[in-house]
Amino acid sequence: MLFGSSGIRQPYGPGLLTLAVAAGRAVAGSASRVVLAHDTRTTGPLLAEAVTSGLVAGGARVASCGIAPTPSLAYAAREFDAGVMITASHNPEPDNGIKLFNPDGSSFTRAQQESVEAAIQGSPSWKDWKGLGSTETREITEAHLAAIAGRFTLARPLRVVVDCGNGAASGVTPALLALLGAKVVALNCNPGGRFARPSEPLEENLPYLGEMVRRTGADCGIAHDGDADRMVAWDGRGRYIDGDRMLSLLARFLGAHQVVTTVDASMAVEAVGEVHRTPVGDAYVSEHLRGWGDFGGEPSGAWIFPGHSLCPDGIFAAAVLCTIASRMDLAAEVDLIPRYPVLRTSLPSARAREVLTALGAPSPTDGIRAEREGGWFLVRASGTEPKIRITAEGATQERANALLEEGLQLVRRAHLH
């Protein structure tokens, strides 16, 4: 498939440019009014024009929004038939891609993606000169900010370090938090096609942020990826808050009783409320939230608030975190959340997909998760390498060790057949 777990992504080149035109034409087959934006990559404007050409050639009316975060684009999609975001999210600068959204902010489902892909690969259907669509320009971030700001009030003024990674939220998240009454220490908040640090907001990619929180006396720190659908954070002691604890922290503060998360998320969230699990990928989480749940997310930093939008919204999440930090000791709250031992390993396998299918996995890369007393293990085929990945979590180190070994033995036995 052209579509991965989060849209289409690949290195920029003639192939992607040609694909962008075809994708626009394909989307126009089922959407007559489309809103479109791009992130800060230097290839964004060109690819946006290419997609727009395909949309207009297919008869669609296009509202072009220039640079905007993905959650702003997805929020604006409620007034259209579909939203198109030109972004490679947390990938490096040479890459770019296309994300497609429904009016409720959810990503196109697998069935919708297959329909678009079939149209791309099929015979082109172009409108004649009388049936061409049209374009207009539109500003979308102000409405998105107003919708978030109207939901939150800080209990006291606070200081927050914000690192937008030179991405699409560079002028958005700092403005929102300042509007709420926070003093913002901005890092890498000048939008540009070059990123001062890797776009993926991993702890190892931001080794300076915790020290900046401590040095400035900030109450918390926040970082986004290139299109701001992700948000990761540091507490007031400058400690990184891992994704599993963040999931529980947000769910507890929001009073969520039905939480949707992925199969690789910690069991710690089960202390908050009822949990449904999906394959890895925020698109699966948002699709499940269409029918069940009041909060969702995955430990990578994608947080979904269905009362607001079904798109992961790192900007909304930043407002939630600052609200928490203004009302309580964030570090103390994080320390209340249990942290269980998690072990990960992999086995080389040229038959990875075949083995997972034999084990009963509906999809080899989604894998199978086995629940056991005191923990669980997950076995899945790598989507990028000839490997089978095994993850285990236990209430104790000994239990985690035993569950990892059980997963390994399951894979080894399957390899013998």
Secondary structure, DSSP 8 states (H G I E B T S, - for coil): ---BTTBEEEE-SHHHHHHHHHHHHHHHTT-SEEEEEE-S-TTHHHHHHHHHHHHHHTT-EEEEEEE--HHHHHHHGGGSSEEEEE--TTS-TTEEEEEEE-TTS-B--HHHHHHHHHHHHS------TTT--EEEE---HHHHHHHHHTT---SS--EEEEE-TTSTTTTTHHHHHHHHT-EEEEES-S--SS-SS-SS--GGG-TTHHHHHHHHT-SEEEEE-TTSSBEEEE-TTS-EE-HHHHHHHHHHHHT-SEEEEETTS-GGGGGTSEEEEESSSHHHHHHHHTTS-SEEEETTTEEEBTTTBSS--HHHHHHHHHHHHHHS-HHHHHHTS----EEEEEEE-TTHHHHHHHTT-SSTTT-EEEEETTEEEEEEE-SSSSEEEEEEEESSHHHHHHHHHHHHHHHHHHHT-
